[in-house]
Amino acid sequence: MSDDVARILAAAARGEFPPPDGSTTVVPQPGPRDAGVLAFTAHSVVFTDADPEWVRAELAATSSDPLAASMNPGFLLALMARTGRHMNTVDLLTVADALPGPPPLELREIDDPGHPRVSRALKFRDDVRVWAADGGVLVLGRGVAGRWEAAIEVDEEVRHRGLGRALATAARHLVPDGVVWAQQSPGNARSVRVFQAAGYRPVASEALLIAG
């Protein structure tokens, strides 16, 4: 177990980022489940148990701007092949500070491990908790390097009424830590806008490699 990724994320949440010098930091995985790439401004972090020398050689051989090599599809494909993992997408990684007091809307906790949203969350997170609101769901759990992550879903028929922003804000009240993280696909502009409206700050892009 390595705490390198946890320390890098904690610093980023405070606004302290790796030096924008165009380099790549290669660190061990924080645990068996989590491997991937974080791309900050002009600095990347690859967290994997693959040989660091292989990682650097593959990055150097990637046909792209060196600043973008860690998120280049060619490099990510090579990393997946090397580690026997797959991935879903490259996400925008955001973070927000915890807020005091109760959340701004009425929520009821779902305590059912067989619930579809719970069972799906357990594939990627530990200590998962799920709350339902009228027309939406909020998930909190411990993800990469133990960070607390939030995810929300809003039913189509109640969209454009502020529920997404309220759920994202609720996560800031419910998180048992100083900050809460959330990932959004950059192409999902609606989700990006919702989380930024709820006070989440863009930090990096992230590609998670999934085992199995």
VENLINHU-V734104 format. One record per backbone hydrogen bond with DSSP energy under -1.0 kcal/mol. CO is the residue of the C=O (numbers start at 1). NH is the residue of the N-H. Records with the same first field share a line. If there is no record, write none. Layout:
CO = NH, NH
This chain:
3 = 7
4 = 8
5 = 9
6 = 10
7 = 11
8 = 12
9 = 13
11 = 16
12 = 15
19 = 21
23 = 44
25 = 46
27 = 48
35 = 209
36 = 47
37 = 207
38 = 45
39 = 205
40 = 43
42 = 22
43 = 40
44 = 25
45 = 38
46 = 27
47 = 36
51 = 55
52 = 56
53 = 57
54 = 58
55 = 59
56 = 60
57 = 61
59 = 62
62 = 64
65 = 68
68 = 71
69 = 72
72 = 76
73 = 77
74 = 78
75 = 79
76 = 80
77 = 81
78 = 82
79 = 83
80 = 84, 85
86 = 210
91 = 206
92 = 184
93 = 203, 204
94 = 182
95 = 201
96 = 180
108 = 132
112 = 115
115 = 119
116 = 120
117 = 121
118 = 122
120 = 123
121 = 124, 125
126 = 142
129 = 140
130 = 110
131 = 138
132 = 108
133 = 136
135 = 155
136 = 133
137 = 153
138 = 131
139 = 151
140 = 129
141 = 149
142 = 126
143 = 146
144 = 147
147 = 143
148 = 181
149 = 141
151 = 139
153 = 137
155 = 158
156 = 159
162 = 166
163 = 167
164 = 168
165 = 169
166 = 170
167 = 171
170 = 174
171 = 175
172 = 99
178 = 98
180 = 96
181 = 150
182 = 94
184 = 92
185 = 188
187 = 189
188 = 192
189 = 193
190 = 194
191 = 195
192 = 196
193 = 197
194 = 198
195 = 200
196 = 199
201 = 95
204 = 93
205 = 39
206 = 91
207 = 37
210 = 86
